[in-house]
Each structure stands twice: as C-alpha cells, then as structure tokens.
C-alpha cells in the first residue's frame, strides 16, 4: 500500500499573517523623541533667551550687568577698583566708629581714592570729623557715592552694547570707534548666555519628550508590544 507523503496544502504553505508579530522595539522612538526634544528644547531656549535686547534695540539689565562685569576684566586696575568698591559696600554697615571706618578705607585704597577725589580731600580729613552723631549719615554718603560709580559703569556698558547692536538685522556690528577687544566682549557675552539657556531648555525638553514616550510605550495598544 502506497502512502502519500506529500504534506497537505493547508500545512505546506506558510501563512505569514497568522504568525506572531515580531516584538517591535521602542528604543528607537524613545531615542528619537529625546533627540527631537533636545533640538526642539534648544530652539525654545534660544528663542526665550532673546532677552539681551528688546525690539527697540535697548539692552536688558541682566545682560548689561554681565557685559559690565566682563569689561572690568579687561583691565587689572579697573577690576581691582571694582573689587574694592564691592568690599567696602559689603562691610561699611558694620562700621561703628571713625577708627573702623579708617581701617576699612585704608584696606581699600583705590576705592577710597575715588571717594576722596570727589570731595578734594583725603581719608584722614574724612575720618577726623566723623563722630557718633554723623557716622551713620557719612556711611550712607560713602555708599551712595560708590553705588553711583557702579551705576556709571553699568550705563557705560549699556551704551557700548547698544551701539554694537543692529536692531534691524538683529546682529552685532562693530562700530569704527569701538576697540575690537571691547566689541568681542559684548558679542561673546550674548553668545554665552544664549547657549547656556539653550542647553538648559534643551535638556528639560528632552526629559519631557523621553518620559512621554516611555509612558506611551507602557500604556500603548497591545499590538505594539
């Protein structure tokens, strides 16, 4: 008796539609969404960091402060003066009498000289007429004088920054009467601030996109698992 060893047609052909679907990996979408998040967040951060100048070409205070601080670093004497001014402003409130005031001014000679030149006097001339009745007013006058010096430096930095900014093209343009090293400080200060914020917002957005994608992976339809 002969046997037909030919496999039945129903089993001989492979029906791919009935085979279990290969489990799809969600690692690529997760990575992709995180990448998009980083890029998208960087763009958002970049746009949000456009606060160095307003539409009228006026520099914002936070940017001016950074420019001012960076300009001071170009000259050692100016930097030292600024440090001494800050030191006096921090400590003068705790000064109790003329002797302590003299010590503070003597330890910060360049800043003290700035004060004395305004009133055509010396440290000794200032402190010898300070007493318990006028020391409070004297300290306030010194503080106001030093603060006004800081404000003058900020205004100087603001004037330079706005002179280097073209509000029509939204870009920096070096004026002929501004030194290259000063122009570089103004321009690079803006760039550093923008990239710091771009990295910050990019990182945050990447985490958000990645978290949302992982959540979708866990709660998504069964056919994708």
CNS distance restraints for C-alpha pairs under 8 A (distance, minus, plus):
assign (resid   7 and name CA) (resid  11 and name CA) 6.66 0.50 0.50
assign (resid   7 and name CA) (resid  12 and name CA) 5.67 0.50 0.50
assign (resid   8 and name CA) (resid  12 and name CA) 5.92 0.50 0.50
assign (resid   9 and name CA) (resid  13 and name CA) 6.29 0.50 0.50
assign (resid  15 and name CA) (resid  19 and name CA) 6.90 0.50 0.50
assign (resid  23 and name CA) (resid 224 and name CA) 7.08 0.50 0.50
assign (resid  23 and name CA) (resid 225 and name CA) 5.75 0.50 0.50
assign (resid  24 and name CA) (resid 224 and name CA) 6.29 0.50 0.50
assign (resid  24 and name CA) (resid 225 and name CA) 6.42 0.50 0.50
assign (resid  26 and name CA) (resid  30 and name CA) 6.18 0.50 0.50
assign (resid  26 and name CA) (resid 217 and name CA) 6.86 0.50 0.50
assign (resid  27 and name CA) (resid  31 and name CA) 6.08 0.50 0.50
assign (resid  28 and name CA) (resid  32 and name CA) 5.87 0.50 0.50
assign (resid  29 and name CA) (resid  33 and name CA) 5.88 0.50 0.50
assign (resid  29 and name CA) (resid 213 and name CA) 7.43 0.50 0.50
assign (resid  30 and name CA) (resid  34 and name CA) 6.15 0.50 0.50
assign (resid  30 and name CA) (resid 210 and name CA) 5.81 0.50 0.50
assign (resid  30 and name CA) (resid 213 and name CA) 5.73 0.50 0.50
assign (resid  30 and name CA) (resid 214 and name CA) 6.72 0.50 0.50
assign (resid  31 and name CA) (resid  35 and name CA) 6.14 0.50 0.50
assign (resid  31 and name CA) (resid 210 and name CA) 7.41 0.50 0.50
assign (resid  32 and name CA) (resid  36 and name CA) 6.13 0.50 0.50
assign (resid  33 and name CA) (resid  37 and name CA) 5.85 0.50 0.50
assign (resid  33 and name CA) (resid 206 and name CA) 7.45 0.50 0.50
assign (resid  33 and name CA) (resid 209 and name CA) 5.78 0.50 0.50
assign (resid  33 and name CA) (resid 210 and name CA) 5.99 0.50 0.50
assign (resid  33 and name CA) (resid 213 and name CA) 7.04 0.50 0.50
assign (resid  34 and name CA) (resid  38 and name CA) 6.11 0.50 0.50
assign (resid  34 and name CA) (resid 205 and name CA) 8.00 0.50 0.50
assign (resid  34 and name CA) (resid 206 and name CA) 4.64 0.50 0.50
assign (resid  34 and name CA) (resid 207 and name CA) 6.79 0.50 0.50
assign (resid  34 and name CA) (resid 209 and name CA) 5.71 0.50 0.50
assign (resid  34 and name CA) (resid 210 and name CA) 4.98 0.50 0.50
assign (resid  35 and name CA) (resid  39 and name CA) 6.24 0.50 0.50
assign (resid  35 and name CA) (resid 206 and name CA) 6.67 0.50 0.50
assign (resid  36 and name CA) (resid  40 and name CA) 5.73 0.50 0.50
assign (resid  36 and name CA) (resid 206 and name CA) 7.21 0.50 0.50
assign (resid  36 and name CA) (resid 209 and name CA) 7.96 0.50 0.50
assign (resid  37 and name CA) (resid  41 and name CA) 5.59 0.50 0.50
assign (resid  37 and name CA) (resid 202 and name CA) 6.66 0.50 0.50
assign (resid  37 and name CA) (resid 203 and name CA) 7.84 0.50 0.50
assign (resid  37 and name CA) (resid 205 and name CA) 5.02 0.50 0.50
assign (resid  37 and name CA) (resid 206 and name CA) 3.99 0.50 0.50
assign (resid  37 and name CA) (resid 207 and name CA) 7.46 0.50 0.50
assign (resid  37 and name CA) (resid 208 and name CA) 7.52 0.50 0.50
assign (resid  37 and name CA) (resid 209 and name CA) 5.57 0.50 0.50
assign (resid  37 and name CA) (resid 210 and name CA) 7.64 0.50 0.50
assign (resid  38 and name CA) (resid  42 and name CA) 5.90 0.50 0.50
assign (resid  38 and name CA) (resid 202 and name CA) 4.37 0.50 0.50
assign (resid  38 and name CA) (resid 203 and name CA) 5.86 0.50 0.50
assign (resid  38 and name CA) (resid 204 and name CA) 7.90 0.50 0.50
assign (resid  38 and name CA) (resid 205 and name CA) 6.07 0.50 0.50
assign (resid  38 and name CA) (resid 206 and name CA) 4.64 0.50 0.50
assign (resid  39 and name CA) (resid  43 and name CA) 6.28 0.50 0.50
assign (resid  39 and name CA) (resid 202 and name CA) 6.35 0.50 0.50
assign (resid  40 and name CA) (resid  44 and name CA) 6.22 0.50 0.50
assign (resid  40 and name CA) (resid 202 and name CA) 6.73 0.50 0.50
assign (resid  40 and name CA) (resid 205 and name CA) 7.29 0.50 0.50
assign (resid  41 and name CA) (resid  45 and name CA) 5.92 0.50 0.50
assign (resid  41 and name CA) (resid 198 and name CA) 7.04 0.50 0.50
assign (resid  41 and name CA) (resid 199 and name CA) 7.98 0.50 0.50
assign (resid  41 and name CA) (resid 201 and name CA) 5.08 0.50 0.50
assign (resid  41 and name CA) (resid 202 and name CA) 3.65 0.50 0.50
assign (resid  41 and name CA) (resid 203 and name CA) 6.94 0.50 0.50
assign (resid  41 and name CA) (resid 204 and name CA) 7.12 0.50 0.50
assign (resid  41 and name CA) (resid 205 and name CA) 4.95 0.50 0.50
assign (resid  41 and name CA) (resid 206 and name CA) 6.90 0.50 0.50
assign (resid  42 and name CA) (resid  46 and name CA) 5.96 0.50 0.50
assign (resid  42 and name CA) (resid 197 and name CA) 7.98 0.50 0.50
assign (resid  42 and name CA) (resid 198 and name CA) 4.41 0.50 0.50
assign (resid  42 and name CA) (resid 199 and name CA) 6.03 0.50 0.50
assign (resid  42 and name CA) (resid 200 and name CA) 7.78 0.50 0.50
assign (resid  42 and name CA) (resid 201 and name CA) 5.89 0.50 0.50
assign (resid  42 and name CA) (resid 202 and name CA) 4.17 0.50 0.50
assign (resid  42 and name CA) (resid 203 and name CA) 7.87 0.50 0.50
assign (resid  43 and name CA) (resid  47 and name CA) 6.16 0.50 0.50
assign (resid  43 and name CA) (resid 198 and name CA) 6.79 0.50 0.50
assign (resid  43 and name CA) (resid 202 and name CA) 7.53 0.50 0.50
assign (resid  44 and name CA) (resid  48 and name CA) 6.02 0.50 0.50
assign (resid  44 and name CA) (resid 198 and name CA) 7.22 0.50 0.50
assign (resid  44 and name CA) (resid 201 and name CA) 6.84 0.50 0.50
assign (resid  44 and name CA) (resid 202 and name CA) 7.59 0.50 0.50
assign (resid  45 and name CA) (resid  49 and name CA) 5.95 0.50 0.50
assign (resid  45 and name CA) (resid 194 and name CA) 7.65 0.50 0.50
assign (resid  45 and name CA) (resid 197 and name CA) 5.43 0.50 0.50
assign (resid  45 and name CA) (resid 198 and name CA) 4.13 0.50 0.50
assign (resid  45 and name CA) (resid 199 and name CA) 7.33 0.50 0.50
assign (resid  45 and name CA) (resid 200 and name CA) 7.18 0.50 0.50
assign (resid  45 and name CA) (resid 201 and name CA) 4.92 0.50 0.50
assign (resid  45 and name CA) (resid 202 and name CA) 6.65 0.50 0.50
assign (resid  46 and name CA) (resid  50 and name CA) 6.70 0.50 0.50
assign (resid  46 and name CA) (resid 194 and name CA) 5.89 0.50 0.50
assign (resid  46 and name CA) (resid 195 and name CA) 7.17 0.50 0.50
assign (resid  46 and name CA) (resid 197 and name CA) 6.75 0.50 0.50
assign (resid  46 and name CA) (resid 198 and name CA) 5.02 0.50 0.50
assign (resid  49 and name CA) (resid 193 and name CA) 7.46 0.50 0.50
assign (resid  49 and name CA) (resid 194 and name CA) 5.49 0.50 0.50
assign (resid  49 and name CA) (resid 197 and name CA) 6.36 0.50 0.50
assign (resid  49 and name CA) (resid 198 and name CA) 7.59 0.50 0.50
assign (resid  50 and name CA) (resid 194 and name CA) 7.45 0.50 0.50
assign (resid  51 and name CA) (resid  60 and name CA) 6.63 0.50 0.50
assign (resid  52 and name CA) (resid  59 and name CA) 5.61 0.50 0.50
assign (resid  52 and name CA) (resid  60 and name CA) 5.39 0.50 0.50
assign (resid  52 and name CA) (resid  62 and name CA) 7.84 0.50 0.50
assign (resid  52 and name CA) (resid  63 and name CA) 5.56 0.50 0.50
assign (resid  52 and name CA) (resid 190 and name CA) 6.88 0.50 0.50
assign (resid  53 and name CA) (resid  57 and name CA) 5.44 0.50 0.50
assign (resid  53 and name CA) (resid  58 and name CA) 5.21 0.50 0.50
assign (resid  53 and name CA) (resid  59 and name CA) 4.33 0.50 0.50
assign (resid  53 and name CA) (resid  60 and name CA) 5.71 0.50 0.50
assign (resid  54 and name CA) (resid  58 and name CA) 5.50 0.50 0.50
assign (resid  54 and name CA) (resid  59 and name CA) 6.62 0.50 0.50
assign (resid  54 and name CA) (resid  60 and name CA) 7.24 0.50 0.50
assign (resid  55 and name CA) (resid 167 and name CA) 6.93 0.50 0.50
assign (resid  56 and name CA) (resid 167 and name CA) 6.81 0.50 0.50
assign (resid  57 and name CA) (resid 162 and name CA) 6.53 0.50 0.50
assign (resid  57 and name CA) (resid 165 and name CA) 6.95 0.50 0.50
assign (resid  57 and name CA) (resid 166 and name CA) 7.26 0.50 0.50
assign (resid  57 and name CA) (resid 167 and name CA) 5.01 0.50 0.50
assign (resid  58 and name CA) (resid 162 and name CA) 6.21 0.50 0.50
assign (resid  59 and name CA) (resid  63 and name CA) 6.84 0.50 0.50
assign (resid  59 and name CA) (resid  64 and name CA) 6.50 0.50 0.50
assign (resid  59 and name CA) (resid 158 and name CA) 6.42 0.50 0.50
assign (resid  59 and name CA) (resid 161 and name CA) 6.98 0.50 0.50
assign (resid  59 and name CA) (resid 162 and name CA) 6.21 0.50 0.50
assign (resid  60 and name CA) (resid  64 and name CA) 6.23 0.50 0.50
assign (resid  61 and name CA) (resid  65 and name CA) 6.11 0.50 0.50
assign (resid  62 and name CA) (resid  66 and name CA) 6.54 0.50 0.50
assign (resid  63 and name CA) (resid  67 and name CA) 6.25 0.50 0.50
assign (resid  63 and name CA) (resid 189 and name CA) 7.87 0.50 0.50
assign (resid  63 and name CA) (resid 190 and name CA) 7.42 0.50 0.50
assign (resid  64 and name CA) (resid  68 and name CA) 5.98 0.50 0.50
assign (resid  64 and name CA) (resid 154 and name CA) 6.57 0.50 0.50
assign (resid  64 and name CA) (resid 157 and name CA) 6.22 0.50 0.50
assign (resid  64 and name CA) (resid 158 and name CA) 5.52 0.50 0.50
assign (resid  64 and name CA) (resid 161 and name CA) 7.57 0.50 0.50
assign (resid  65 and name CA) (resid  69 and name CA) 6.20 0.50 0.50
assign (resid  65 and name CA) (resid 154 and name CA) 6.47 0.50 0.50
assign (resid  65 and name CA) (resid 157 and name CA) 7.97 0.50 0.50
assign (resid  66 and name CA) (resid  70 and name CA) 6.16 0.50 0.50
assign (resid  66 and name CA) (resid 189 and name CA) 7.06 0.50 0.50
assign (resid  67 and name CA) (resid  71 and name CA) 6.05 0.50 0.50
assign (resid  67 and name CA) (resid 157 and name CA) 6.31 0.50 0.50
assign (resid  67 and name CA) (resid 161 and name CA) 7.86 0.50 0.50
assign (resid  67 and name CA) (resid 185 and name CA) 6.94 0.50 0.50
assign (resid  67 and name CA) (resid 186 and name CA) 5.99 0.50 0.50
assign (resid  67 and name CA) (resid 189 and name CA) 6.26 0.50 0.50
assign (resid  68 and name CA) (resid  72 and name CA) 6.35 0.50 0.50
assign (resid  68 and name CA) (resid 153 and name CA) 6.75 0.50 0.50
assign (resid  68 and name CA) (resid 154 and name CA) 5.77 0.50 0.50
assign (resid  68 and name CA) (resid 157 and name CA) 5.23 0.50 0.50
assign (resid  68 and name CA) (resid 158 and name CA) 7.96 0.50 0.50
assign (resid  69 and name CA) (resid  73 and name CA) 6.83 0.50 0.50
assign (resid  70 and name CA) (resid  74 and name CA) 7.19 0.50 0.50
assign (resid  70 and name CA) (resid 185 and name CA) 6.68 0.50 0.50
assign (resid  70 and name CA) (resid 189 and name CA) 7.85 0.50 0.50
assign (resid  71 and name CA) (resid  75 and name CA) 7.84 0.50 0.50
assign (resid  71 and name CA) (resid 157 and name CA) 7.69 0.50 0.50
assign (resid  71 and name CA) (resid 182 and name CA) 7.00 0.50 0.50
assign (resid  71 and name CA) (resid 185 and name CA) 6.72 0.50 0.50
assign (resid  72 and name CA) (resid  76 and name CA) 7.76 0.50 0.50
assign (resid  72 and name CA) (resid  78 and name CA) 5.84 0.50 0.50
assign (resid  72 and name CA) (resid  79 and name CA) 5.06 0.50 0.50
assign (resid  72 and name CA) (resid  82 and name CA) 7.68 0.50 0.50
assign (resid  73 and name CA) (resid  78 and name CA) 7.60 0.50 0.50
assign (resid  73 and name CA) (resid  79 and name CA) 5.63 0.50 0.50
assign (resid  74 and name CA) (resid  79 and name CA) 7.79 0.50 0.50
assign (resid  75 and name CA) (resid  79 and name CA) 6.12 0.50 0.50
assign (resid  76 and name CA) (resid  80 and name CA) 6.06 0.50 0.50
assign (resid  77 and name CA) (resid  81 and name CA) 6.15 0.50 0.50
assign (resid  78 and name CA) (resid  82 and name CA) 6.21 0.50 0.50
assign (resid  79 and name CA) (resid  83 and name CA) 6.27 0.50 0.50
assign (resid  80 and name CA) (resid  84 and name CA) 6.24 0.50 0.50
assign (resid  80 and name CA) (resid 110 and name CA) 7.96 0.50 0.50
assign (resid  81 and name CA) (resid  85 and name CA) 6.21 0.50 0.50
assign (resid  81 and name CA) (resid 110 and name CA) 5.75 0.50 0.50
assign (resid  81 and name CA) (resid 111 and name CA) 5.76 0.50 0.50
assign (resid  82 and name CA) (resid  86 and name CA) 6.24 0.50 0.50
assign (resid  82 and name CA) (resid 111 and name CA) 7.75 0.50 0.50
assign (resid  83 and name CA) (resid  87 and name CA) 6.14 0.50 0.50
assign (resid  84 and name CA) (resid  88 and name CA) 6.24 0.50 0.50
assign (resid  84 and name CA) (resid 108 and name CA) 5.38 0.50 0.50
assign (resid  84 and name CA) (resid 109 and name CA) 7.96 0.50 0.50
assign (resid  84 and name CA) (resid 110 and name CA) 7.12 0.50 0.50
assign (resid  84 and name CA) (resid 111 and name CA) 5.69 0.50 0.50
assign (resid  85 and name CA) (resid  89 and name CA) 6.24 0.50 0.50
assign (resid  85 and name CA) (resid 108 and name CA) 7.75 0.50 0.50
assign (resid  85 and name CA) (resid 111 and name CA) 5.47 0.50 0.50
assign (resid  85 and name CA) (resid 146 and name CA) 6.41 0.50 0.50
assign (resid  86 and name CA) (resid  90 and name CA) 6.18 0.50 0.50
assign (resid  87 and name CA) (resid  91 and name CA) 6.36 0.50 0.50
assign (resid  87 and name CA) (resid 108 and name CA) 7.85 0.50 0.50
assign (resid  88 and name CA) (resid  92 and name CA) 5.58 0.50 0.50
assign (resid  88 and name CA) (resid 104 and name CA) 6.91 0.50 0.50
assign (resid  88 and name CA) (resid 105 and name CA) 7.53 0.50 0.50
assign (resid  88 and name CA) (resid 108 and name CA) 7.40 0.50 0.50
assign (resid  89 and name CA) (resid  93 and name CA) 7.71 0.50 0.50
assign (resid  89 and name CA) (resid 143 and name CA) 6.20 0.50 0.50
assign (resid  89 and name CA) (resid 146 and name CA) 7.69 0.50 0.50
assign (resid  91 and name CA) (resid  95 and name CA) 7.09 0.50 0.50
assign (resid  91 and name CA) (resid 104 and name CA) 7.96 0.50 0.50
assign (resid  92 and name CA) (resid 101 and name CA) 7.44 0.50 0.50
assign (resid  92 and name CA) (resid 104 and name CA) 7.61 0.50 0.50
assign (resid  92 and name CA) (resid 139 and name CA) 6.72 0.50 0.50
assign (resid  92 and name CA) (resid 143 and name CA) 7.90 0.50 0.50
assign (resid  93 and name CA) (resid 139 and name CA) 7.35 0.50 0.50
assign (resid  95 and name CA) (resid 100 and name CA) 5.68 0.50 0.50
assign (resid  95 and name CA) (resid 101 and name CA) 5.97 0.50 0.50
assign (resid  96 and name CA) (resid 100 and name CA) 6.51 0.50 0.50
assign (resid  96 and name CA) (resid 101 and name CA) 7.64 0.50 0.50
assign (resid  96 and name CA) (resid 135 and name CA) 7.90 0.50 0.50
assign (resid  97 and name CA) (resid 101 and name CA) 6.32 0.50 0.50
assign (resid  97 and name CA) (resid 130 and name CA) 7.74 0.50 0.50
assign (resid  97 and name CA) (resid 131 and name CA) 7.01 0.50 0.50
assign (resid  97 and name CA) (resid 132 and name CA) 6.88 0.50 0.50
assign (resid  97 and name CA) (resid 135 and name CA) 6.84 0.50 0.50
assign (resid  98 and name CA) (resid 102 and name CA) 6.12 0.50 0.50
assign (resid  98 and name CA) (resid 127 and name CA) 5.40 0.50 0.50
assign (resid  98 and name CA) (resid 128 and name CA) 7.27 0.50 0.50
assign (resid  98 and name CA) (resid 130 and name CA) 5.71 0.50 0.50
assign (resid  98 and name CA) (resid 131 and name CA) 6.69 0.50 0.50
assign (resid  98 and name CA) (resid 135 and name CA) 7.38 0.50 0.50
assign (resid  99 and name CA) (resid 103 and name CA) 6.40 0.50 0.50
assign (resid  99 and name CA) (resid 127 and name CA) 7.56 0.50 0.50
assign (resid 100 and name CA) (resid 104 and name CA) 6.26 0.50 0.50
assign (resid 101 and name CA) (resid 105 and name CA) 6.26 0.50 0.50
assign (resid 101 and name CA) (resid 127 and name CA) 7.11 0.50 0.50
assign (resid 102 and name CA) (resid 106 and name CA) 5.94 0.50 0.50
assign (resid 102 and name CA) (resid 123 and name CA) 6.90 0.50 0.50
assign (resid 102 and name CA) (resid 124 and name CA) 7.54 0.50 0.50
assign (resid 102 and name CA) (resid 127 and name CA) 6.32 0.50 0.50
assign (resid 103 and name CA) (resid 107 and name CA) 6.17 0.50 0.50
assign (resid 104 and name CA) (resid 108 and name CA) 6.54 0.50 0.50
assign (resid 105 and name CA) (resid 109 and name CA) 6.09 0.50 0.50
assign (resid 105 and name CA) (resid 111 and name CA) 7.62 0.50 0.50
assign (resid 105 and name CA) (resid 112 and name CA) 5.40 0.50 0.50
assign (resid 105 and name CA) (resid 123 and name CA) 7.15 0.50 0.50
assign (resid 106 and name CA) (resid 112 and name CA) 7.32 0.50 0.50
assign (resid 106 and name CA) (resid 123 and name CA) 7.79 0.50 0.50
assign (resid 108 and name CA) (resid 112 and name CA) 6.12 0.50 0.50
assign (resid 109 and name CA) (resid 113 and name CA) 5.96 0.50 0.50
assign (resid 110 and name CA) (resid 114 and name CA) 6.44 0.50 0.50
assign (resid 111 and name CA) (resid 115 and name CA) 6.61 0.50 0.50
assign (resid 112 and name CA) (resid 116 and name CA) 6.16 0.50 0.50
assign (resid 112 and name CA) (resid 123 and name CA) 7.08 0.50 0.50
assign (resid 113 and name CA) (resid 117 and name CA) 5.95 0.50 0.50
assign (resid 113 and name CA) (resid 122 and name CA) 7.62 0.50 0.50
assign (resid 113 and name CA) (resid 123 and name CA) 7.99 0.50 0.50
assign (resid 114 and name CA) (resid 118 and name CA) 6.73 0.50 0.50
assign (resid 115 and name CA) (resid 119 and name CA) 7.10 0.50 0.50
assign (resid 115 and name CA) (resid 142 and name CA) 7.10 0.50 0.50
assign (resid 115 and name CA) (resid 145 and name CA) 6.94 0.50 0.50
assign (resid 115 and name CA) (resid 146 and name CA) 7.42 0.50 0.50
assign (resid 116 and name CA) (resid 120 and name CA) 5.82 0.50 0.50
assign (resid 116 and name CA) (resid 121 and name CA) 5.01 0.50 0.50
assign (resid 116 and name CA) (resid 122 and name CA) 5.32 0.50 0.50
assign (resid 116 and name CA) (resid 123 and name CA) 6.68 0.50 0.50
assign (resid 117 and name CA) (resid 121 and name CA) 6.42 0.50 0.50
assign (resid 117 and name CA) (resid 122 and name CA) 7.86 0.50 0.50
assign (resid 121 and name CA) (resid 125 and name CA) 6.18 0.50 0.50
assign (resid 121 and name CA) (resid 126 and name CA) 7.15 0.50 0.50
assign (resid 122 and name CA) (resid 126 and name CA) 6.32 0.50 0.50
assign (resid 123 and name CA) (resid 127 and name CA) 6.26 0.50 0.50
assign (resid 124 and name CA) (resid 128 and name CA) 5.99 0.50 0.50
assign (resid 125 and name CA) (resid 129 and name CA) 7.11 0.50 0.50
assign (resid 126 and name CA) (resid 130 and name CA) 6.93 0.50 0.50
assign (resid 130 and name CA) (resid 134 and name CA) 6.16 0.50 0.50
assign (resid 130 and name CA) (resid 135 and name CA) 5.67 0.50 0.50
assign (resid 130 and name CA) (resid 138 and name CA) 7.53 0.50 0.50
assign (resid 131 and name CA) (resid 135 and name CA) 5.67 0.50 0.50
assign (resid 132 and name CA) (resid 136 and name CA) 7.87 0.50 0.50
assign (resid 134 and name CA) (resid 138 and name CA) 6.07 0.50 0.50
assign (resid 135 and name CA) (resid 139 and name CA) 6.08 0.50 0.50
assign (resid 136 and name CA) (resid 140 and name CA) 6.37 0.50 0.50
assign (resid 137 and name CA) (resid 141 and name CA) 6.18 0.50 0.50
assign (resid 138 and name CA) (resid 142 and name CA) 6.26 0.50 0.50
assign (resid 139 and name CA) (resid 143 and name CA) 6.16 0.50 0.50
assign (resid 140 and name CA) (resid 144 and name CA) 6.08 0.50 0.50
assign (resid 141 and name CA) (resid 145 and name CA) 6.14 0.50 0.50
assign (resid 142 and name CA) (resid 146 and name CA) 6.28 0.50 0.50
assign (resid 143 and name CA) (resid 147 and name CA) 6.04 0.50 0.50
assign (resid 144 and name CA) (resid 148 and name CA) 6.06 0.50 0.50
assign (resid 145 and name CA) (resid 149 and name CA) 6.50 0.50 0.50
assign (resid 146 and name CA) (resid 150 and name CA) 6.49 0.50 0.50
assign (resid 147 and name CA) (resid 151 and name CA) 6.19 0.50 0.50
assign (resid 148 and name CA) (resid 152 and name CA) 6.10 0.50 0.50
assign (resid 149 and name CA) (resid 153 and name CA) 6.38 0.50 0.50
assign (resid 150 and name CA) (resid 154 and name CA) 6.25 0.50 0.50
assign (resid 151 and name CA) (resid 155 and name CA) 6.12 0.50 0.50
assign (resid 152 and name CA) (resid 156 and name CA) 6.14 0.50 0.50
assign (resid 153 and name CA) (resid 157 and name CA) 6.24 0.50 0.50
assign (resid 154 and name CA) (resid 158 and name CA) 6.08 0.50 0.50
assign (resid 155 and name CA) (resid 159 and name CA) 6.09 0.50 0.50
assign (resid 156 and name CA) (resid 160 and name CA) 6.33 0.50 0.50
assign (resid 157 and name CA) (resid 161 and name CA) 6.11 0.50 0.50
assign (resid 158 and name CA) (resid 162 and name CA) 6.15 0.50 0.50
assign (resid 159 and name CA) (resid 163 and name CA) 6.12 0.50 0.50
assign (resid 160 and name CA) (resid 164 and name CA) 6.31 0.50 0.50
assign (resid 160 and name CA) (resid 178 and name CA) 7.96 0.50 0.50
assign (resid 160 and name CA) (resid 186 and name CA) 7.92 0.50 0.50
assign (resid 161 and name CA) (resid 165 and name CA) 6.39 0.50 0.50
assign (resid 161 and name CA) (resid 186 and name CA) 5.96 0.50 0.50
assign (resid 162 and name CA) (resid 166 and name CA) 8.00 0.50 0.50
assign (resid 163 and name CA) (resid 175 and name CA) 7.23 0.50 0.50
assign (resid 164 and name CA) (resid 172 and name CA) 5.48 0.50 0.50
assign (resid 164 and name CA) (resid 173 and name CA) 5.32 0.50 0.50
assign (resid 164 and name CA) (resid 174 and name CA) 5.59 0.50 0.50
assign (resid 164 and name CA) (resid 175 and name CA) 6.29 0.50 0.50
assign (resid 164 and name CA) (resid 183 and name CA) 7.09 0.50 0.50
assign (resid 164 and name CA) (resid 186 and name CA) 7.73 0.50 0.50
assign (resid 165 and name CA) (resid 170 and name CA) 7.17 0.50 0.50
assign (resid 165 and name CA) (resid 171 and name CA) 5.99 0.50 0.50
assign (resid 165 and name CA) (resid 172 and name CA) 4.61 0.50 0.50
assign (resid 165 and name CA) (resid 173 and name CA) 6.08 0.50 0.50
assign (resid 166 and name CA) (resid 170 and name CA) 5.61 0.50 0.50
assign (resid 166 and name CA) (resid 171 and name CA) 5.50 0.50 0.50
assign (resid 166 and name CA) (resid 172 and name CA) 5.92 0.50 0.50
assign (resid 166 and name CA) (resid 173 and name CA) 6.43 0.50 0.50
assign (resid 167 and name CA) (resid 171 and name CA) 7.08 0.50 0.50
assign (resid 172 and name CA) (resid 187 and name CA) 6.57 0.50 0.50
assign (resid 174 and name CA) (resid 178 and name CA) 6.89 0.50 0.50
assign (resid 174 and name CA) (resid 180 and name CA) 7.65 0.50 0.50
assign (resid 174 and name CA) (resid 183 and name CA) 6.31 0.50 0.50
assign (resid 178 and name CA) (resid 182 and name CA) 6.76 0.50 0.50
assign (resid 178 and name CA) (resid 183 and name CA) 6.53 0.50 0.50
assign (resid 179 and name CA) (resid 183 and name CA) 6.26 0.50 0.50
assign (resid 180 and name CA) (resid 184 and name CA) 6.08 0.50 0.50
assign (resid 181 and name CA) (resid 185 and name CA) 6.38 0.50 0.50
assign (resid 182 and name CA) (resid 186 and name CA) 6.46 0.50 0.50
assign (resid 183 and name CA) (resid 187 and name CA) 6.16 0.50 0.50
assign (resid 184 and name CA) (resid 188 and name CA) 5.79 0.50 0.50
assign (resid 185 and name CA) (resid 189 and name CA) 5.90 0.50 0.50
assign (resid 186 and name CA) (resid 190 and name CA) 6.75 0.50 0.50
assign (resid 187 and name CA) (resid 191 and name CA) 6.59 0.50 0.50
assign (resid 188 and name CA) (resid 192 and name CA) 6.13 0.50 0.50
assign (resid 189 and name CA) (resid 193 and name CA) 6.36 0.50 0.50
assign (resid 190 and name CA) (resid 194 and name CA) 6.25 0.50 0.50
assign (resid 191 and name CA) (resid 195 and name CA) 6.25 0.50 0.50
assign (resid 192 and name CA) (resid 196 and name CA) 6.17 0.50 0.50
assign (resid 193 and name CA) (resid 197 and name CA) 6.36 0.50 0.50
assign (resid 194 and name CA) (resid 198 and name CA) 6.04 0.50 0.50
assign (resid 195 and name CA) (resid 199 and name CA) 6.03 0.50 0.50
assign (resid 196 and name CA) (resid 200 and name CA) 6.22 0.50 0.50
assign (resid 197 and name CA) (resid 201 and name CA) 6.08 0.50 0.50
assign (resid 198 and name CA) (resid 202 and name CA) 5.75 0.50 0.50
assign (resid 199 and name CA) (resid 203 and name CA) 5.98 0.50 0.50
assign (resid 200 and name CA) (resid 204 and name CA) 6.42 0.50 0.50
assign (resid 201 and name CA) (resid 205 and name CA) 6.09 0.50 0.50
assign (resid 202 and name CA) (resid 206 and name CA) 6.06 0.50 0.50
assign (resid 203 and name CA) (resid 207 and name CA) 6.37 0.50 0.50
assign (resid 204 and name CA) (resid 208 and name CA) 6.39 0.50 0.50
assign (resid 205 and name CA) (resid 209 and name CA) 6.10 0.50 0.50
assign (resid 206 and name CA) (resid 210 and name CA) 5.97 0.50 0.50
assign (resid 207 and name CA) (resid 211 and name CA) 6.00 0.50 0.50
assign (resid 208 and name CA) (resid 212 and name CA) 6.19 0.50 0.50
assign (resid 209 and name CA) (resid 213 and name CA) 6.19 0.50 0.50
assign (resid 210 and name CA) (resid 214 and name CA) 6.23 0.50 0.50
assign (resid 211 and name CA) (resid 215 and name CA) 6.15 0.50 0.50
assign (resid 212 and name CA) (resid 216 and name CA) 6.21 0.50 0.50
assign (resid 213 and name CA) (resid 217 and name CA) 6.20 0.50 0.50
assign (resid 214 and name CA) (resid 218 and name CA) 6.39 0.50 0.50
assign (resid 215 and name CA) (resid 219 and name CA) 6.18 0.50 0.50
assign (resid 216 and name CA) (resid 220 and name CA) 5.18 0.50 0.50
assign (resid 220 and name CA) (resid 224 and name CA) 7.13 0.50 0.50
assign (resid 221 and name CA) (resid 225 and name CA) 7.44 0.50 0.50
